[in-house]
Amino acid sequence: MKVIIAGGHGKIGLRLARLLGEREEHPIGLVRKYEQEAELVALGAHPVIFDLESRTAAELAEIVRGADAVVFAAGAGPGSGAARKDTVDRGGAVLLADAAELAGVRRYLMVSAIGADDGPQPDHDEVYAAYVTAKKAADDDIRARDLDWTIVRPGGLTLESGTGLVTLAEHTERSTVSREDVAAVLLALLDEPRTAGLSLDLVGGKTPIEEAVAALVGNSS
Protein backbone atom coordinates (compact mmCIF):
# COMPACT_ATOMS: atom_id res chain seq x y z
CA MET A 1 0.00 0.00 0.00
CA LYS A 2 1.38 3.39 -0.99
CA VAL A 3 0.37 6.05 1.55
CA ILE A 4 1.08 9.79 1.62
CA ILE A 5 1.14 11.32 5.11
CA ALA A 6 0.66 15.09 5.33
CA GLY A 7 2.25 16.04 8.61
CA GLY A 8 4.80 13.26 8.31
CA HIS A 9 6.96 14.66 11.10
CA GLY A 10 4.08 15.25 13.50
CA LYS A 11 3.62 13.00 16.51
CA ILE A 12 0.82 10.99 14.90
CA GLY A 13 2.40 11.06 11.44
CA LEU A 14 5.68 9.63 12.73
CA ARG A 15 3.88 6.83 14.54
CA LEU A 16 1.86 5.91 11.46
CA ALA A 17 5.04 6.01 9.35
CA ARG A 18 6.67 3.58 11.77
CA LEU A 19 3.74 1.15 11.61
CA LEU A 20 3.72 1.21 7.81
CA GLY A 21 7.49 0.88 7.69
CA GLU A 22 7.34 -2.19 9.91
CA ARG A 23 5.10 -3.80 7.25
CA GLU A 24 7.57 -2.85 4.51
CA GLU A 25 4.99 -0.42 3.15
CA HIS A 26 7.18 2.65 3.01
CA PRO A 27 5.02 5.79 3.11
CA ILE A 28 5.87 9.23 1.83
CA GLY A 29 5.89 11.77 4.64
CA LEU A 30 5.47 15.43 3.79
CA VAL A 31 7.71 17.63 5.93
CA ARG A 32 8.48 21.34 6.00
CA LYS A 33 12.18 21.27 6.95
CA TYR A 34 15.22 19.34 5.79
CA GLU A 35 16.22 18.59 9.38
CA GLN A 36 13.01 16.57 9.75
CA GLU A 37 13.97 14.07 7.07
CA ALA A 38 16.36 11.80 8.99
CA GLU A 39 13.80 10.67 11.56
CA LEU A 40 11.39 9.59 8.85
CA VAL A 41 14.10 7.74 6.93
CA ALA A 42 15.00 5.84 10.10
CA LEU A 43 11.39 4.65 10.31
CA GLY A 44 11.38 3.35 6.75
CA ALA A 45 9.54 6.30 5.24
CA HIS A 46 10.42 8.55 2.31
CA PRO A 47 10.40 12.25 3.30
CA VAL A 48 9.42 14.89 0.77
CA ILE A 49 9.82 18.60 1.48
CA PHE A 50 6.45 20.26 0.91
CA ASP A 51 4.98 23.33 2.59
CA LEU A 52 1.19 23.05 2.68
CA GLU A 53 0.87 26.78 3.28
CA SER A 54 2.76 28.01 0.23
CA ARG A 55 2.56 25.34 -2.50
CA THR A 56 -0.26 24.48 -4.90
CA ALA A 57 -2.62 21.55 -5.27
CA ALA A 58 -1.21 20.85 -8.73
CA GLU A 59 2.29 20.54 -7.28
CA LEU A 60 1.07 18.26 -4.52
CA ALA A 61 -0.88 16.14 -7.02
CA GLU A 62 2.42 15.18 -8.67
CA ILE A 63 3.59 13.74 -5.33
CA VAL A 64 0.25 12.08 -4.54
CA ARG A 65 -0.25 10.52 -7.98
CA GLY A 66 -0.19 6.73 -7.86
CA ALA A 67 -0.87 6.52 -4.11
CA ASP A 68 -3.48 4.22 -2.64
CA ALA A 69 -4.40 6.66 0.12
CA VAL A 70 -3.60 10.01 1.66
CA VAL A 71 -3.70 10.81 5.38
CA PHE A 72 -4.03 14.35 6.74
CA ALA A 73 -2.25 14.37 10.10
CA ALA A 74 -0.78 17.87 9.88
CA GLY A 75 -1.48 20.69 12.30
CA ALA A 76 -0.24 24.15 13.13
CA GLY A 77 0.72 22.80 16.55
CA PRO A 78 0.98 24.34 20.00
CA GLY A 79 2.14 27.92 20.15
CA SER A 80 0.71 28.83 16.75
CA GLY A 81 -1.81 31.63 16.44
CA ALA A 82 -5.35 31.68 15.11
CA ALA A 83 -4.27 32.53 11.55
CA ARG A 84 -2.19 29.36 11.18
CA LYS A 85 -5.01 27.21 12.52
CA ASP A 86 -6.84 28.22 9.37
CA THR A 87 -3.96 27.99 6.89
CA VAL A 88 -2.76 24.58 8.14
CA ASP A 89 -5.63 22.77 9.85
CA ARG A 90 -8.21 23.84 7.27
CA GLY A 91 -6.23 25.02 4.27
CA GLY A 92 -3.77 22.13 4.34
CA ALA A 93 -6.55 19.56 4.55
CA VAL A 94 -8.38 21.16 1.64
CA LEU A 95 -5.17 21.37 -0.40
CA LEU A 96 -4.54 17.65 0.13
CA ALA A 97 -8.10 16.85 -0.93
CA ASP A 98 -7.74 19.01 -4.05
CA ALA A 99 -4.50 17.22 -4.88
CA ALA A 100 -6.06 13.80 -4.33
CA GLU A 101 -8.88 14.66 -6.70
CA LEU A 102 -6.46 15.95 -9.33
CA ALA A 103 -4.33 12.79 -9.00
CA GLY A 104 -7.26 10.37 -8.98
CA VAL A 105 -6.58 9.12 -5.44
CA ARG A 106 -9.88 8.32 -3.76
CA ARG A 107 -8.98 7.19 -0.21
CA TYR A 108 -8.62 10.08 2.25
CA LEU A 109 -8.16 9.77 6.01
CA MET A 110 -8.63 12.94 8.02
CA VAL A 111 -7.39 13.43 11.57
CA SER A 112 -9.82 15.91 13.10
CA ALA A 113 -10.72 16.56 16.75
CA ILE A 114 -13.50 15.38 19.02
CA GLY A 115 -16.28 17.97 19.22
CA ALA A 116 -15.32 19.63 15.94
CA ASP A 117 -18.84 19.25 14.54
CA ASP A 118 -20.18 21.37 17.40
CA GLY A 119 -17.97 24.32 16.46
CA PRO A 120 -16.37 26.72 18.95
CA GLN A 121 -17.93 27.02 22.39
CA PRO A 122 -18.24 30.03 24.73
CA ASP A 123 -15.50 28.74 27.03
CA HIS A 124 -12.94 28.38 24.22
CA ASP A 125 -10.17 30.95 24.01
CA GLU A 126 -9.51 32.72 20.72
CA VAL A 127 -6.87 30.31 19.44
CA TYR A 128 -8.72 27.12 20.39
CA ALA A 129 -11.92 28.53 18.89
CA ALA A 130 -10.01 29.15 15.65
CA TYR A 131 -8.68 25.58 15.80
CA VAL A 132 -12.16 24.08 16.21
CA THR A 133 -13.53 26.35 13.48
CA ALA A 134 -10.75 25.23 11.12
CA LYS A 135 -11.32 21.54 11.89
CA LYS A 136 -15.07 21.83 11.36
CA ALA A 137 -14.60 23.66 8.07
CA ALA A 138 -12.10 21.05 6.87
CA ASP A 139 -14.38 18.17 7.85
CA ASP A 140 -17.37 19.76 6.12
CA ASP A 141 -15.29 20.31 2.98
CA ILE A 142 -14.09 16.70 2.91
CA ARG A 143 -17.58 15.28 3.44
CA ALA A 144 -18.87 17.24 0.44
CA ARG A 145 -16.34 15.63 -1.92
CA ASP A 146 -16.61 12.51 -4.04
CA LEU A 147 -13.77 10.82 -2.18
CA ASP A 148 -13.64 7.66 -0.07
CA TRP A 149 -13.07 9.66 3.10
CA THR A 150 -13.01 8.65 6.72
CA ILE A 151 -12.82 11.31 9.43
CA VAL A 152 -11.27 10.37 12.78
CA ARG A 153 -11.90 12.71 15.70
CA PRO A 154 -9.52 11.82 18.56
CA GLY A 155 -10.07 13.02 22.10
CA GLY A 156 -7.34 14.67 24.10
CA LEU A 157 -4.01 13.38 22.81
CA THR A 158 -1.43 11.89 25.18
CA LEU A 159 2.14 10.68 24.81
CA GLU A 160 1.49 7.50 26.79
CA SER A 161 2.21 4.11 25.25
CA GLY A 162 -0.65 2.69 23.24
CA THR A 163 -2.85 0.05 24.83
CA GLY A 164 -4.45 -1.20 21.63
CA LEU A 165 -7.83 -0.73 23.34
CA VAL A 166 -10.18 2.03 22.18
CA THR A 167 -13.71 3.28 21.84
CA LEU A 168 -14.41 4.10 18.19
CA ALA A 169 -17.91 5.24 17.26
CA GLU A 170 -19.89 8.00 15.60
CA HIS A 171 -20.16 9.73 18.98
CA THR A 172 -18.46 9.02 22.30
CA GLU A 173 -17.99 10.72 25.63
CA ARG A 174 -14.98 13.02 25.69
CA SER A 175 -11.82 11.43 27.02
CA THR A 176 -8.18 10.98 26.06
CA VAL A 177 -6.34 8.66 23.71
CA SER A 178 -2.66 8.03 23.08
CA ARG A 179 -1.12 9.12 19.82
CA GLU A 180 0.16 5.57 19.36
CA ASP A 181 -3.39 4.25 19.43
CA VAL A 182 -4.55 6.96 17.01
CA ALA A 183 -1.86 5.85 14.53
CA ALA A 184 -2.84 2.20 14.98
CA VAL A 185 -6.48 3.05 14.30
CA LEU A 186 -5.49 4.94 11.15
CA LEU A 187 -3.59 1.87 9.96
CA ALA A 188 -6.59 -0.37 10.62
CA LEU A 189 -8.86 2.04 8.74
CA LEU A 190 -6.48 2.04 5.78
CA ASP A 191 -6.82 -1.75 5.76
CA GLU A 192 -10.63 -1.57 5.81
CA PRO A 193 -11.89 0.52 2.88
CA ARG A 194 -15.52 -0.18 3.85
CA THR A 195 -15.12 2.44 6.58
CA ALA A 196 -15.32 5.14 3.89
CA GLY A 197 -18.03 7.69 4.58
CA LEU A 198 -17.78 7.45 8.36
CA SER A 199 -17.02 10.21 10.86
CA LEU A 200 -15.73 8.67 14.07
CA ASP A 201 -14.89 9.79 17.58
CA LEU A 202 -11.88 8.00 19.07
CA VAL A 203 -10.89 7.72 22.73
CA GLY A 204 -9.24 5.13 24.89
CA GLY A 205 -11.52 2.23 25.75
CA LYS A 206 -11.85 -1.51 26.20
CA THR A 207 -12.18 -2.82 22.64
CA PRO A 208 -9.18 -4.08 20.66
CA ILE A 209 -8.59 -1.85 17.66
CA GLU A 210 -9.18 -4.55 15.03
CA GLU A 211 -12.47 -5.48 16.68
CA ALA A 212 -13.54 -1.86 16.92
CA VAL A 213 -12.91 -1.30 13.22
CA ALA A 214 -14.55 -4.59 12.23
CA ALA A 215 -17.66 -3.69 14.19
CA LEU A 216 -18.06 -0.55 12.08
CA VAL A 217 -18.65 -2.63 8.96
CA GLY A 218 -20.59 -5.46 10.59
CA ASN A 219 -17.75 -7.97 10.80
CA SER A 220 -17.17 -10.36 13.63
CA SER A 221 -13.59 -10.66 14.76
C-alpha positions as CSV (number, residue, x, y, z in Angstrom):
1,M,0.0,0.0,0.0
2,K,1.4,3.4,-1.0
3,V,0.4,6.1,1.5
4,I,1.1,9.8,1.6
5,I,1.1,11.3,5.1
6,A,0.7,15.1,5.3
7,G,2.3,16.0,8.6
8,G,4.8,13.3,8.3
9,H,7.0,14.7,11.1
10,G,4.1,15.3,13.5
11,K,3.6,13.0,16.5
12,I,0.8,11.0,14.9
13,G,2.4,11.1,11.4
14,L,5.7,9.6,12.7
15,R,3.9,6.8,14.5
16,L,1.9,5.9,11.5
17,A,5.0,6.0,9.3
18,R,6.7,3.6,11.8
19,L,3.7,1.1,11.6
20,L,3.7,1.2,7.8
21,G,7.5,0.9,7.7
22,E,7.3,-2.2,9.9
23,R,5.1,-3.8,7.3
24,E,7.6,-2.9,4.5
25,E,5.0,-0.4,3.1
26,H,7.2,2.7,3.0
27,P,5.0,5.8,3.1
28,I,5.9,9.2,1.8
29,G,5.9,11.8,4.6
30,L,5.5,15.4,3.8
31,V,7.7,17.6,5.9
32,R,8.5,21.3,6.0
33,K,12.2,21.3,6.9
34,Y,15.2,19.3,5.8
35,E,16.2,18.6,9.4
36,Q,13.0,16.6,9.8
37,E,14.0,14.1,7.1
38,A,16.4,11.8,9.0
39,E,13.8,10.7,11.6
40,L,11.4,9.6,8.8
41,V,14.1,7.7,6.9
42,A,15.0,5.8,10.1
43,L,11.4,4.7,10.3
44,G,11.4,3.3,6.8
45,A,9.5,6.3,5.2
46,H,10.4,8.5,2.3
47,P,10.4,12.2,3.3
48,V,9.4,14.9,0.8
49,I,9.8,18.6,1.5
50,F,6.5,20.3,0.9
51,D,5.0,23.3,2.6
52,L,1.2,23.0,2.7
53,E,0.9,26.8,3.3
54,S,2.8,28.0,0.2
55,R,2.6,25.3,-2.5
56,T,-0.3,24.5,-4.9
57,A,-2.6,21.6,-5.3
58,A,-1.2,20.9,-8.7
59,E,2.3,20.5,-7.3
60,L,1.1,18.3,-4.5
61,A,-0.9,16.1,-7.0
62,E,2.4,15.2,-8.7
63,I,3.6,13.7,-5.3
64,V,0.3,12.1,-4.5
65,R,-0.2,10.5,-8.0
66,G,-0.2,6.7,-7.9
67,A,-0.9,6.5,-4.1
68,D,-3.5,4.2,-2.6
69,A,-4.4,6.7,0.1
70,V,-3.6,10.0,1.7
71,V,-3.7,10.8,5.4
72,F,-4.0,14.3,6.7
73,A,-2.2,14.4,10.1
74,A,-0.8,17.9,9.9
75,G,-1.5,20.7,12.3
76,A,-0.2,24.1,13.1
77,G,0.7,22.8,16.5
78,P,1.0,24.3,20.0
79,G,2.1,27.9,20.1
80,S,0.7,28.8,16.8
81,G,-1.8,31.6,16.4
82,A,-5.3,31.7,15.1
83,A,-4.3,32.5,11.6
84,R,-2.2,29.4,11.2
85,K,-5.0,27.2,12.5
86,D,-6.8,28.2,9.4
87,T,-4.0,28.0,6.9
88,V,-2.8,24.6,8.1
89,D,-5.6,22.8,9.8
90,R,-8.2,23.8,7.3
91,G,-6.2,25.0,4.3
92,G,-3.8,22.1,4.3
93,A,-6.5,19.6,4.5
94,V,-8.4,21.2,1.6
95,L,-5.2,21.4,-0.4
96,L,-4.5,17.6,0.1
97,A,-8.1,16.9,-0.9
98,D,-7.7,19.0,-4.1
99,A,-4.5,17.2,-4.9
100,A,-6.1,13.8,-4.3
101,E,-8.9,14.7,-6.7
102,L,-6.5,15.9,-9.3
103,A,-4.3,12.8,-9.0
104,G,-7.3,10.4,-9.0
105,V,-6.6,9.1,-5.4
106,R,-9.9,8.3,-3.8
107,R,-9.0,7.2,-0.2
108,Y,-8.6,10.1,2.2
109,L,-8.2,9.8,6.0
110,M,-8.6,12.9,8.0
111,V,-7.4,13.4,11.6
112,S,-9.8,15.9,13.1
113,A,-10.7,16.6,16.7
114,I,-13.5,15.4,19.0
115,G,-16.3,18.0,19.2
116,A,-15.3,19.6,15.9
117,D,-18.8,19.2,14.5
118,D,-20.2,21.4,17.4
119,G,-18.0,24.3,16.5
120,P,-16.4,26.7,18.9
121,Q,-17.9,27.0,22.4
122,P,-18.2,30.0,24.7
123,D,-15.5,28.7,27.0
124,H,-12.9,28.4,24.2
125,D,-10.2,31.0,24.0
126,E,-9.5,32.7,20.7
127,V,-6.9,30.3,19.4
128,Y,-8.7,27.1,20.4
129,A,-11.9,28.5,18.9
130,A,-10.0,29.1,15.7
131,Y,-8.7,25.6,15.8
132,V,-12.2,24.1,16.2
133,T,-13.5,26.4,13.5
134,A,-10.8,25.2,11.1
135,K,-11.3,21.5,11.9
136,K,-15.1,21.8,11.4
137,A,-14.6,23.7,8.1
138,A,-12.1,21.0,6.9
139,D,-14.4,18.2,7.9
140,D,-17.4,19.8,6.1
141,D,-15.3,20.3,3.0
142,I,-14.1,16.7,2.9
143,R,-17.6,15.3,3.4
144,A,-18.9,17.2,0.4
145,R,-16.3,15.6,-1.9
146,D,-16.6,12.5,-4.0
147,L,-13.8,10.8,-2.2
148,D,-13.6,7.7,-0.1
149,W,-13.1,9.7,3.1
150,T,-13.0,8.6,6.7
151,I,-12.8,11.3,9.4
152,V,-11.3,10.4,12.8
153,R,-11.9,12.7,15.7
154,P,-9.5,11.8,18.6
155,G,-10.1,13.0,22.1
156,G,-7.3,14.7,24.1
157,L,-4.0,13.4,22.8
158,T,-1.4,11.9,25.2
159,L,2.1,10.7,24.8
160,E,1.5,7.5,26.8
161,S,2.2,4.1,25.2
162,G,-0.7,2.7,23.2
163,T,-2.8,0.1,24.8
164,G,-4.5,-1.2,21.6
165,L,-7.8,-0.7,23.3
166,V,-10.2,2.0,22.2
167,T,-13.7,3.3,21.8
168,L,-14.4,4.1,18.2
169,A,-17.9,5.2,17.3
170,E,-19.9,8.0,15.6
171,H,-20.2,9.7,19.0
172,T,-18.5,9.0,22.3
173,E,-18.0,10.7,25.6
174,R,-15.0,13.0,25.7
175,S,-11.8,11.4,27.0
176,T,-8.2,11.0,26.1
177,V,-6.3,8.7,23.7
178,S,-2.7,8.0,23.1
179,R,-1.1,9.1,19.8
180,E,0.2,5.6,19.4
181,D,-3.4,4.2,19.4
182,V,-4.6,7.0,17.0
183,A,-1.9,5.9,14.5
184,A,-2.8,2.2,15.0
185,V,-6.5,3.1,14.3
186,L,-5.5,4.9,11.1
187,L,-3.6,1.9,10.0
188,A,-6.6,-0.4,10.6
189,L,-8.9,2.0,8.7
190,L,-6.5,2.0,5.8
191,D,-6.8,-1.7,5.8
192,E,-10.6,-1.6,5.8
193,P,-11.9,0.5,2.9
194,R,-15.5,-0.2,3.8
195,T,-15.1,2.4,6.6
196,A,-15.3,5.1,3.9
197,G,-18.0,7.7,4.6
198,L,-17.8,7.4,8.4
199,S,-17.0,10.2,10.9
200,L,-15.7,8.7,14.1
201,D,-14.9,9.8,17.6
202,L,-11.9,8.0,19.1
203,V,-10.9,7.7,22.7
204,G,-9.2,5.1,24.9
205,G,-11.5,2.2,25.7
206,K,-11.9,-1.5,26.2
207,T,-12.2,-2.8,22.6
208,P,-9.2,-4.1,20.7
209,I,-8.6,-1.9,17.7
210,E,-9.2,-4.5,15.0
211,E,-12.5,-5.5,16.7
212,A,-13.5,-1.9,16.9
213,V,-12.9,-1.3,13.2
214,A,-14.5,-4.6,12.2
215,A,-17.7,-3.7,14.2
216,L,-18.1,-0.6,12.1
217,V,-18.7,-2.6,9.0
218,G,-20.6,-5.5,10.6
219,N,-17.7,-8.0,10.8
220,S,-17.2,-10.4,13.6
221,S,-13.6,-10.7,14.8
